[in-house]
Amino acid sequence: MRGPERDPCGAPSMQTPRVQRGRWLLPLLSSLLAATAASADDDIIELERLTITGNAEERESTPGSVTHVDEEELEVFSYNDIHQVLDTVPGVYIRQEDGWGLRPNIGMRGADSDRSKKIALAEDGILLAPAPYSAPAAYYFPMLARIQAVEVFKGPAAIQNGPNTVGGVVNLVSRVIPGSEDEEDHIGAVDLGLGSFGTAKAHAYGGFSNDTVGAMLEGVYYRSDGFHELKNGGDTGFDKRDVVAKLRWNSPLEAENYHQIDLKIGYSDEDSDQSYLGLTDADFRDEPERRYTAAERDRMVWDHQHFSLNHYFDPGGDFTIDTTLYERRFARVWDKLNGFADGAPSLQDIFANPDSSINSIFLDVLRGDRDSSTNSETLLAGENDRDFVSRGIQTTLAYEGFFLDSSHQVDVGLRVHQDEITRRHTEHGYLMQNGGLVDNGDPWRPTTRNEARSIATALYVHDRIESGKWTVSGGFRAEFIDNEFDDFLSGESKSRDQDVLIPGIGINYRLLPKLNLLFGVHKGFVPASPESDDAVDPEESINYEAGLRYSGARYKGEFIGFFNDYSNLSGTCTFSSGCATTDLDSSFNAGSVHIYGLESSVGALFSFGGEASPTTVNTDLAYTYTGSEIRNDFTSPRPDLQDVVKGDELPYLPEHQMAARVTLQRFNLQTSLAWKYMASMRTIAGQGSPPASDSTDAYSMVDLSLRYQWRENQQVYFLADNLFDTQKISARRPYGARGVKPQTFTLGFKLDF
């Protein structure tokens, strides 16, 4: 075996950046690529590159739900929003917020979608959350333009990643160095697009690979003026940049002891005028793209650096060792409206009952239709300044062999990880005067000063056993987590240890050559946050799945039922979940919960017309049914889980969702349509049919893609998102009704070289 099992990522950082710093990385990346490019020649090396889910044949017999979205599928619609990519994956739920997917909300099999913090997010097998153990909320997410594949898997396979195993894993596979694998004549590409609302994207990459070295430099710029409208004008859009450099050195393929070293360095940043403030239902129905004047100063700024150094060793036998040293640094400042001064109703109360005599006064202030005339009508804006560090080393010893009449693929992995978050939150007052925000002259006051730290050692052992028609995949994960928390305002300090053993097993039986039955069971786990009290337990469940999978040359299908039996569902109060400033970061136990459902997907590929008029039609349909039942009473500070009684259903969990795609390829023209349906879902835990104010709208959307291969290496394309301009309420978090991105068009050109 030659070449690494995963494309390497991660390397140690050299300094702690602050927002809008770290610009030194850009010239460094350019110089690194230039220094290695001089050694290029025309020889091509084919290095094996396997992703977490393995190859297609292995996925067919994998005991669990696995979805692999490859580069060809990603390019059809060229989505920049991970939510849109995951629409066709059964068992995955998304919650809209800003319409652009800048800060994704992804859940799986009932796991809370808020900031994707209950699932495992990874890039090339390395955890990508800002602080996966201390603060896993996904305020950072890579740009999809530089991602070559998206892998989603649920069930027992989740124990190989962790620490979160209740839902599943989304792994992003970054671009391979050009010249590797089957891209012998491909060294780079340029992709330019312009669209509605001043949206523009520029993506370029280039590199080389020969027998022993390879390098690549890739950059993406993405911006928009935004589709929301302020009464006084002003920005509601964003600017994003993402640059990555990769370097590779390897010994000759024929070497007795094969070594490969990969370095990956990346820098990205964002400056976006985004807000947590939504609209009342009446205002949304009238002007869905409106933004209240009280949010005109809201702005998020962040920067992110990541480094990884990977060493892969193959001594030429049955064993390989793959080791990665990694570090990520993320710094962000979000200036946004927190609410009104003491004595005023909360934003939650105002949007829940906007027509009351008191709330309507404060609503007019939010709109900019009324000046602030009392102290309670002072608007409080928070500057939430946070720094994150995530670093560690992980290694996997892999063995492939045959014994006891069975083939075995054994992985033994070890990860030593450390992460931390430092919060510095302040608050300041503004007055609404003459339809705009005016500083009230009071000094900024601190509201939060704390630091959370985690050190985790994780060990996993996994064996994939194949014998005849049977494939058994099982193992365990052990997590040993040490948490510390310091509150610098109160002087309080906390520490806690969390040790857990997470077993799992999956069984696949090949009933027919292309038809497989599967069953799996594993332990679900999400660690408690460092700031939580000792009375708050980790989230734990026992998760079951069973179903069948058909994989033929023309047709494919998968039907999997799941049942998650939570002994304890836990929650944390965050701004993004609509909590008040005074309740921020408080955690709670929700107790026993049952979540159950059915995931199904079918696909077909048709070819006709012969050589004279070749035509292909590719179709895919996905459907997910989900139900839930809370098994006990509890109260919490989170608005959507405030006063819960036994028998209530969980919020933001759609009972039905569907997605379909059809792609027609004829000669040089490719035409694709994507359709999505999302059922209405309750926004507050409860039973029966919720009132309109406590639920989202059911809605469907259609996207269109037209691509014409003008020349062998040149392509023009036209994209239409939300083709029929659907305007429905898709969420009510954090504060008020929020919709989907309106109808947008993009015209682009791509050149391969």
C-alpha positions in Angstrom: 0.0 0.0 0.0 1.3 3.4 -1.0 0.1 6.9 -0.3 -1.8 8.3 2.7 -5.2 7.1 3.7 -6.4 10.7 4.1 -5.3 13.9 2.5 -3.3 15.5 5.3 -4.2 18.6 7.2 -3.0 20.6 10.2 0.3 22.1 11.5 1.4 24.0 14.6 0.6 27.7 14.7 3.3 30.3 15.5 1.3 33.1 17.1 -2.1 34.0 18.4 -3.9 36.3 15.9 -6.5 38.9 16.6 -9.3 39.8 14.3 -8.1 41.4 11.0 -4.5 40.4 11.7 -2.5 37.5 10.4 -2.0 39.1 7.0 1.6 37.8 7.0 0.2 34.5 5.9 -0.6 35.6 2.3 2.9 36.4 1.2 4.1 33.3 3.1 1.8 31.1 1.1 2.9 32.6 -2.2 6.6 32.2 -1.4 6.2 28.6 -0.3 4.6 27.7 -3.5 7.1 29.6 -5.6 10.0 28.0 -3.8 8.8 24.5 -4.6 7.5 25.1 -8.1 11.0 25.4 -9.5 11.5 21.6 -9.0 8.5 20.6 -11.1 8.9 18.3 -14.1 6.5 16.5 -16.4 6.5 13.1 -14.5 3.2 12.4 -12.8 2.7 10.4 -9.6 -0.5 8.6 -8.8 -0.9 8.7 -5.0 -3.8 6.8 -3.5 -6.1 9.1 -1.5 -8.9 7.5 0.5 -11.5 9.5 2.5 -13.0 8.5 5.8 -15.9 6.7 4.1 -13.6 4.6 1.9 -14.2 3.8 -1.7 -17.5 3.2 -3.4 -17.3 -0.6 -3.1 -16.6 -0.4 0.7 -19.5 2.1 1.1 -22.0 -0.4 -0.5 -21.3 -2.9 2.3 -20.7 -0.5 5.1 -22.9 -1.3 8.1 -24.4 2.2 8.5 -25.7 5.2 6.6 -23.1 6.7 4.4 -23.4 9.5 1.8 -20.6 10.7 -0.4 -21.1 13.9 -2.4 -18.3 14.0 -5.0 -16.8 16.9 -6.9 -18.9 16.3 -10.0 -22.1 16.6 -7.9 -20.8 19.6 -6.0 -20.1 21.4 -9.3 -23.6 21.0 -10.8 -25.1 23.8 -8.7 -21.8 25.3 -7.3 -23.5 25.9 -4.0 -21.7 28.2 -1.5 -24.0 27.2 1.3 -23.5 23.9 3.0 -27.2 23.8 3.9 -28.0 23.5 0.2 -25.5 20.6 -0.3 -27.0 18.7 2.6 -30.6 19.1 1.5 -30.5 15.8 -0.4 -29.0 13.8 2.4 -31.7 12.0 4.4 -31.6 12.3 8.1 -29.9 15.7 8.1 -31.8 18.8 9.2 -30.8 22.4 8.7 -32.1 25.7 10.2 -31.9 28.8 8.1 -30.6 32.0 9.7 -28.9 34.6 7.4 -29.9 33.0 4.1 -26.3 32.5 3.0 -25.2 29.7 5.3 -22.4 31.8 6.8 -22.8 30.1 10.2 -24.4 26.7 9.6 -27.1 25.1 11.7 -26.9 21.3 11.0 -28.5 18.5 12.9 -28.7 14.8 12.3 -31.2 12.2 13.4 -32.8 14.7 15.9 -29.6 16.2 17.3 -30.1 19.9 17.9 -29.1 21.9 14.8 -28.2 25.1 16.7 -24.7 26.1 15.4 -24.0 22.4 14.5 -22.6 21.9 17.9 -24.1 18.4 18.5 -22.5 16.8 15.5 -18.8 16.3 14.5 -17.5 18.6 11.8 -14.2 17.8 10.2 -12.0 18.8 7.3 -9.8 16.0 6.0 -10.5 14.1 9.2 -9.4 16.9 11.6 -12.0 18.5 13.8 -12.8 22.0 12.5 -15.0 23.6 15.2 -13.3 26.6 16.8 -13.0 24.6 20.1 -14.5 21.1 19.7 -14.6 20.3 23.4 -14.8 23.8 25.1 -17.0 25.7 22.6 -18.0 23.6 19.5 -20.5 26.1 18.0 -19.7 26.4 14.3 -19.1 30.2 13.9 -16.4 29.2 11.3 -17.0 27.0 8.2 -14.7 26.6 5.2 -15.7 27.9 1.8 -17.2 25.1 -0.3 -15.4 26.2 -3.5 -12.2 24.6 -2.2 -13.9 21.4 -1.1 -13.7 18.4 -3.4 -16.1 16.1 -1.6 -18.5 16.1 1.3 -18.9 12.9 3.4 -21.8 12.3 5.7 -22.2 9.3 7.9 -24.3 8.3 10.8 -24.6 5.3 13.1 -21.7 3.3 14.6 -19.1 4.8 12.3 -19.4 8.1 14.3 -17.3 6.5 17.1 -14.2 6.8 15.0 -14.3 10.6 15.1 -15.9 12.0 18.2 -16.2 13.4 20.7 -19.9 14.0 19.6 -21.5 10.7 18.5 -25.2 11.3 19.0 -25.9 12.4 15.4 -23.2 11.8 12.9 -20.2 13.4 11.1 -19.8 15.8 8.2 -16.3 15.5 6.8 -15.1 18.0 4.1 -12.4 16.7 1.8 -10.2 19.5 0.5 -8.8 19.7 -3.0 -6.1 17.2 -3.9 -2.9 18.6 -5.4 -3.2 18.8 -9.2 -1.2 16.2 -11.0 -2.0 13.6 -8.4 -4.3 10.6 -9.0 -6.1 10.7 -12.4 -5.6 14.4 -13.0 -2.4 14.0 -15.1 -3.1 16.8 -17.5 -4.8 19.1 -15.0 -2.8 21.7 -13.1 -5.4 24.3 -12.2 -8.6 26.3 -12.8 -10.2 29.7 -12.7 -13.9 30.2 -11.9 -15.5 33.6 -12.0 -19.1 34.4 -11.3 -21.4 37.5 -10.9 -24.9 37.5 -9.6 -27.8 39.2 -8.0 -27.4 41.6 -5.0 -23.9 42.5 -6.1 -22.8 38.9 -5.4 -19.4 37.9 -6.9 -17.1 34.9 -6.5 -13.5 34.4 -7.8 -11.9 31.0 -7.3 -8.5 29.9 -8.6 -6.0 27.2 -7.9 -2.9 25.8 -9.5 -0.2 23.3 -8.7 2.0 20.4 -9.8 3.0 17.0 -8.8 5.9 14.7 -9.8 7.5 11.6 -8.5 8.5 13.0 -5.1 7.1 16.5 -4.6 3.9 18.4 -5.2 2.5 21.8 -4.3 -0.7 23.8 -4.7 -2.0 27.3 -4.0 -5.7 27.9 -3.9 -7.7 31.1 -3.2 -11.4 32.0 -3.0 -13.0 35.4 -2.8 -16.8 35.6 -2.2 -18.8 38.7 -1.5 -22.3 40.2 -1.7 -24.2 43.4 -0.9 -26.8 41.3 0.8 -30.5 41.1 0.1 -31.8 42.6 3.4 -32.8 46.3 3.2 -32.3 49.0 5.9 -34.6 52.1 5.9 -31.5 54.3 6.0 -29.6 52.3 3.5 -26.3 50.6 4.4 -24.6 47.3 4.1 -26.3 43.9 4.8 -23.8 41.7 2.9 -20.4 40.2 3.4 -16.8 39.8 2.2 -15.1 36.4 2.6 -11.6 35.2 1.7 -10.0 31.8 1.9 -6.4 30.9 0.9 -4.8 27.5 1.3 -1.3 26.1 0.3 -0.3 22.5 0.2 3.2 21.0 0.0 4.1 17.3 -0.4 7.3 15.3 -0.3 7.4 11.6 -0.6 9.9 8.9 -1.1 9.9 7.0 -4.4 7.0 4.6 -4.7 9.3 1.6 -5.1 11.1 2.4 -1.8 11.1 -0.4 0.7 10.0 2.0 3.5 7.7 4.6 2.0 7.4 8.0 3.7 5.2 10.9 2.8 5.1 14.3 4.5 2.4 16.9 3.8 2.1 20.4 4.9 -1.1 22.4 4.7 -1.4 26.1 5.7 -4.5 28.2 5.4 -5.9 31.6 6.2 -9.5 32.9 5.9 -11.5 35.9 7.1 -15.0 37.4 6.9 -16.5 40.8 7.3 -20.3 40.5 7.3 -23.1 42.9 8.3 -25.3 40.2 9.8 -27.8 40.4 12.7 -29.7 38.1 15.1 -32.7 40.4 14.7 -35.6 39.1 12.6 -39.1 40.5 11.9 -42.7 40.2 13.2 -44.9 38.0 11.2 -46.8 40.9 9.8 -43.7 42.8 8.7 -42.3 39.6 7.2 -45.4 39.0 5.1 -45.3 42.7 4.0 -41.5 43.1 3.4 -39.6 39.8 3.9 -36.3 41.4 3.0 -36.6 44.2 5.5 -34.2 44.7 8.3 -35.1 46.9 11.3 -33.1 50.0 11.9 -32.0 48.8 15.4 -29.7 46.3 13.6 -28.0 48.8 11.3 -24.7 48.6 13.3 -24.6 44.8 13.6 -21.4 43.4 12.2 -19.4 40.2 12.4 -15.6 40.2 11.8 -13.4 37.1 12.1 -10.1 35.6 10.9 -9.0 32.0 11.0 -5.6 30.2 10.5 -5.0 26.5 10.3 -1.9 24.5 10.0 -1.2 20.8 9.7 1.8 18.6 9.3 1.2 15.0 8.3 3.5 12.0 8.2 2.5 8.7 6.5 4.6 5.6 6.8 4.3 2.4 4.9 7.0 -0.2 5.7 5.8 -2.4 2.9 3.9 -4.9 5.0 0.4 -5.1 6.4 0.8 -2.0 8.6 0.7 1.7 8.0 1.0 4.6 10.4 -0.6 8.0 9.7 0.2 10.9 12.1 -1.0 14.5 12.0 0.0 17.5 14.0 -2.6 20.3 13.8 -3.6 23.7 15.1 -6.4 26.1 14.4 -6.8 29.6 15.6 -10.0 31.6 15.3 -10.7 35.1 16.5 -14.1 36.9 16.1 -15.9 40.0 17.1 -19.6 40.3 16.7 -21.3 43.7 17.4 -25.0 43.1 17.5 -28.2 44.1 19.3 -28.7 42.4 22.6 -32.0 44.0 23.6 -33.4 46.9 25.6 -32.3 48.3 29.0 -33.6 47.1 32.3 -37.3 47.5 32.7 -38.1 46.8 29.1 -39.6 43.6 27.7 -37.2 41.1 26.2 -36.8 40.7 22.5 -38.5 37.3 22.8 -41.5 38.8 24.5 -41.8 41.6 21.9 -41.8 39.2 19.0 -44.1 36.7 20.8 -46.8 39.4 21.3 -45.9 42.5 19.2 -49.4 44.0 19.3 -49.7 44.5 23.1 -49.8 48.2 24.2 -46.3 48.0 25.8 -44.6 45.8 23.3 -45.8 47.8 20.3 -43.9 50.9 21.7 -40.6 49.0 21.8 -41.3 47.4 18.4 -41.6 50.9 16.9 -38.2 51.8 18.4 -36.7 48.7 16.8 -38.2 49.7 13.4 -36.8 53.2 13.8 -40.3 54.6 13.7 -40.2 56.0 17.2 -37.4 57.8 19.1 -36.1 56.5 22.4 -37.8 58.7 25.1 -37.2 56.8 28.3 -34.3 55.0 29.8 -35.9 51.6 29.2 -36.1 52.4 25.5 -32.3 52.5 25.4 -31.0 49.9 22.9 -28.1 47.7 24.2 -25.6 46.5 21.7 -23.1 43.9 22.7 -19.5 43.5 21.4 -18.9 39.7 21.7 -15.1 39.3 21.4 -13.9 35.7 21.4 -10.6 33.9 20.7 -10.3 30.2 20.1 -7.4 27.8 19.9 -7.6 24.1 18.9 -4.5 22.0 18.6 -3.4 18.4 18.9 -1.8 15.3 17.5 -3.5 12.3 16.2 -2.2 9.0 14.9 -3.7 5.9 13.4 -2.1 2.5 13.1 -3.9 0.6 10.3 -3.6 -3.2 9.7 -5.0 -5.2 6.8 -4.8 -8.9 6.9 -6.6 -12.3 6.8 -7.0 -14.6 9.7 -9.7 -16.8 11.2 -11.1 -17.2 7.7 -11.9 -13.5 7.6 -10.4 -10.4 6.2 -9.7 -7.6 8.7 -9.2 -3.9 8.5 -8.1 -2.8 12.0 -7.6 0.8 13.0 -6.1 1.8 16.3 -6.2 5.6 16.8 -5.0 8.0 19.4 -5.7 11.7 19.7 -4.3 14.1 22.3 -6.2 17.4 21.9 -6.3 20.7 23.7 -8.6 23.6 23.0 -9.7 26.8 24.7 -12.0 29.8 24.3 -11.5 33.3 25.8 -14.7 35.5 26.0 -14.6 39.3 26.4 -18.1 40.6 26.0 -19.0 44.3 26.5 -22.3 46.2 26.2 -23.1 49.8 25.2 -26.2 51.9 24.9 -27.7 53.6 21.9 -30.7 55.8 21.4 -33.0 55.7 18.5 -33.1 59.3 17.3 -34.6 60.6 14.0 -34.8 57.1 12.6 -31.2 56.2 13.4 -28.9 54.9 16.2 -27.0 57.5 18.2 -24.4 56.7 20.9 -25.9 57.5 24.4 -22.5 58.6 25.7 -22.3 56.0 28.5 -19.1 53.9 28.7 -18.9 50.3 27.5 -19.4 47.9 30.4 -18.1 44.4 30.6 -20.8 41.6 30.7 -18.7 38.5 30.3 -15.0 37.8 31.0 -14.2 34.1 31.1 -12.0 31.4 29.8 -12.8 27.7 29.2 -10.1 25.1 28.6 -10.2 21.4 27.7 -7.6 18.7 27.4 -8.8 15.4 25.9 -7.2 12.1 25.2 -9.2 9.8 22.9 -8.4 6.2 22.0 -10.4 4.2 19.5 -10.1 0.7 18.2 -12.1 -0.4 15.1 -12.2 -3.6 13.1 -14.0 -4.2 9.8 -14.4 -7.9 9.4 -15.5 -9.5 6.1 -16.4 -13.1 5.8 -18.5 -14.4 3.0 -21.8 -12.5 2.9 -21.2 -10.9 6.3 -19.4 -7.6 7.1 -19.1 -6.7 10.8 -17.8 -3.3 11.8 -17.3 -2.7 15.4 -15.1 -1.2 18.1 -15.1 1.4 20.9 -13.9 4.9 21.6 -12.6 6.1 25.0 -12.6 9.8 25.9 -10.8 11.2 28.9 -11.7 14.9 29.1 -10.4 17.4 31.7 -12.3 20.8 31.7 -11.4 24.0 33.4 -13.4 27.3 33.6 -12.5 30.7 35.0 -15.0 33.5 35.4 -12.9 36.7 35.8 -15.9 38.9 36.7 -17.2 36.8 39.6 -13.9 35.2 40.5 -15.5 31.7 40.2 -13.4 28.8 38.9 -14.6 25.3 38.0 -13.0 22.0 36.9 -14.5 18.7 36.0 -13.4 15.4 34.5 -15.5 13.4 32.0 -14.4 9.9 31.2 -16.6 7.7 28.9 -16.4 4.5 26.9 -18.4 4.6 23.6 -18.9 1.2 22.0 -20.6 0.5 18.7 -21.2 -2.3 16.2 -22.7 -2.5 12.7 -23.6 -5.6 10.8 -24.1 -5.9 7.0 -25.5 -9.0 5.3 -25.4 -9.3 1.5 -28.8 -10.8 0.8 -28.4 -10.6 -3.0 -25.4 -9.5 -5.1 -26.5 -5.8 -5.0 -28.9 -5.9 -2.0 -27.6 -5.5 1.6 -29.3 -5.7 5.0 -27.8 -3.6 7.8 -28.2 -3.2 11.5 -26.2 -1.1 14.0 -26.2 0.1 17.6 -23.9 2.5 19.3 -23.6 4.8 22.2 -24.3 8.5 21.6 -22.3 11.1 23.6 -21.8 14.8 23.8 -19.6 16.1 26.6 -20.9 18.8 29.0 -19.4 22.2 28.6 -16.6 23.3 30.9 -18.7 26.1 32.4 -21.6 23.8 33.3 -22.4 22.9 36.9 -21.6 19.4 38.2 -25.3 18.7 38.2 -25.4 19.0 34.4 -24.6 15.6 32.9 -23.2 14.9 29.4 -25.7 14.1 26.7 -26.0 10.3 26.3 -28.1 7.9 24.3 -28.3 4.5 22.8 -28.8 4.7 19.0 -30.2 1.9 16.9 -30.6 1.7 13.1 -31.7 -1.0 10.7 -32.5 -1.1 7.0 -31.5 -2.2 3.5 -29.4 -0.8 0.7 -29.5 -1.6 -3.0 -26.6 -0.6 -5.3 -27.0 -1.4 -8.9 -25.4 -0.1 -12.1 -28.6 1.9 -13.0 -30.6 2.0 -9.8 -29.8 2.6 -6.2 -31.8 2.9 -3.0 -31.5 3.0 0.7 -34.1 2.7 3.5 -33.0 3.0 7.1 -35.0 3.3 10.2 -33.5 4.8 13.3 -34.4 5.0 17.0 -32.4 7.2 19.5 -33.1 6.5 23.1 -31.7 9.4 25.1 -31.1 8.8 28.8 -30.2 12.5 29.0 -30.7 15.3 26.5 -28.6 18.3 27.5 -28.8 21.9 26.4 -26.8 25.2 26.6 -28.2 28.7 26.5 -26.6 30.7 23.6 -27.4 33.9 21.8 -28.1 31.9 18.7 -30.8 30.0 20.5 -32.5 33.2 21.5 -31.4 33.3 25.2 -31.1 36.5 27.2 -27.6 37.9 28.0 -28.1 37.0 31.7 -28.6 33.3 30.8 -25.7 33.0 28.4 -23.8 29.7 28.6 -26.0 28.2 31.3 -26.5 24.5 30.8 -29.4 22.2 31.7 -30.5 18.5 31.7 -33.6 17.8 29.7 -33.7 14.1 30.7 -35.1 11.2 28.7 -36.1 11.7 25.0 -37.1 9.3 22.2 -36.3 10.3 18.6 -37.2 8.0 15.8 -37.6 8.1 12.0 -37.1 6.8 8.5 -34.4 7.9 6.0 -34.9 6.9 2.4 -33.2 7.7 -0.8 -33.6 6.4 -4.4 -31.7 7.2 -7.6 -31.7 6.1 -11.2 -29.4 6.7 -14.2 -30.8 6.5 -17.7 -28.8 6.6 -21.0 -30.3 6.7 -24.5 -29.7 8.2 -27.9 -26.7 6.1 -28.8 -23.4 7.5 -30.1 -25.2 9.8 -32.6 -27.1 11.6 -29.9 -25.9 10.6 -26.4 -28.2 11.7 -23.6 -28.1 10.8 -19.9 -30.7 11.6 -17.2 -29.7 11.2 -13.5 -32.4 11.4 -10.9 -32.3 11.3 -7.1 -35.0 11.5 -4.5 -34.6 11.7 -0.7 -37.2 11.6 2.1 -36.9 11.8 5.9 -39.6 11.2 8.5 -38.8 12.2 12.1 -40.8 12.0 15.3 -39.8 12.8 18.9 -41.2 12.5 22.4 -39.9 14.1 25.6 -40.3 11.6 28.5 -40.3 13.9 31.5 -41.1 17.4 32.7 -38.3 20.1 33.0 -37.7 23.8 32.8 -34.8 25.7 31.3 -33.7 29.2 30.5 -33.8 28.5 26.7 -37.0 30.0 25.1 -37.8 27.0 23.0 -37.4 24.6 25.9 -38.7 26.8 28.7 -41.6 24.9 30.4 -41.6 21.4 29.0 -44.0 18.6 30.0 -43.9 14.9 29.4 -45.1 14.1 25.9 -44.0 17.3 24.3 -42.2 17.2 20.9 -38.8 18.8 20.3 -38.6 22.1 18.5 -37.0 22.6 15.0 -37.5 19.0 14.0 -39.5 18.7 10.8 -41.8 15.7 10.6 -41.4 15.5 6.8 -38.7 16.7 4.4 -38.0 15.8 0.8 -35.6 16.7 -1.9 -35.2 15.7 -5.5 -32.7 16.4 -8.3 -32.8 15.7 -12.0 -29.8 16.3 -14.3 -30.0 16.0 -18.1 -26.8 15.8 -20.1 -27.1 16.1 -23.9 -24.0 16.9 -26.0 -22.3 19.9 -24.4 -25.3 21.2 -22.4 -26.1 20.1 -18.9 -29.5 21.1 -17.4 -30.3 20.4 -13.7 -33.2 21.1 -11.4 -33.3 20.7 -7.6 -36.5 20.7 -5.6 -36.7 20.8 -1.8 -39.7 20.5 0.5 -39.7 21.3 4.2 -42.7 20.7 6.4 -43.8 23.2 9.0 -42.1 22.6 12.3 -42.8 23.8 15.8 -40.4 26.4 17.2 -41.3 25.8 20.9 -41.6 22.4 22.5 -45.2 21.3 22.8 -47.9 18.9 21.7 -50.6 18.9 19.0 -50.8 21.5 16.3 -48.8 24.6 17.3 -50.2 28.1 16.7 -48.8 30.0 13.7 -46.6 32.2 16.0 -44.9 29.1 17.4 -44.1 27.4 14.1 -42.4 27.9 10.7 -44.1 27.8 7.3 -44.1 24.7 5.1 -42.3 25.6 1.9 -40.8 24.3 -1.3 -38.0 25.7 -3.4 -36.6 25.0 -6.9 -33.0 25.7 -8.1 -31.9 25.6 -11.7 -28.4 25.1 -13.2 -27.5 25.4 -16.9 -23.9 24.6 -18.0 -22.5 24.7 -21.5 -19.1 23.2 -22.3 -18.1 25.9 -24.8 -14.7 24.3 -25.5 -12.9 21.4 -24.0 -11.5 23.4 -21.1 -14.0 26.3 -21.0 -17.4 26.3 -19.6 -20.1 29.0 -19.1 -22.9 28.5 -16.6 -26.1 30.1 -15.4 -27.5 29.4 -11.9 -30.9 30.3 -10.3 -31.4 29.8 -6.6 -35.0 29.9 -5.4 -36.2 30.1 -9.0 -39.8 31.0 -8.1 -38.8 33.4 -5.3 -40.4 31.5 -2.4 -40.8 33.8 0.6 -41.7 31.8 3.7 -40.8 31.9 7.4 -38.1 29.2 7.8 -37.0 30.0 11.4 -37.7 32.2 14.5 -34.3 32.0 16.1 -32.7 34.0 17.5 -35.3 36.9 17.6 -38.2 37.0 15.1 -39.2 35.6 11.8 -36.5 34.8 9.3 -36.8 33.7 5.7 -34.8 31.9 3.0 -32.5 33.6 0.5 -34.7 35.2 -2.2 -34.5 34.5 -6.0 -30.9 35.0 -7.1 -29.2 34.6 -10.4 -25.5 33.9 -11.2 -23.6 34.0 -14.5 -20.2 32.4 -14.5 -17.2 31.2 -16.6 -14.8 28.4 -15.7 -11.4 27.8 -17.3 -9.4 24.6 -16.7 -5.8 24.4 -17.6 
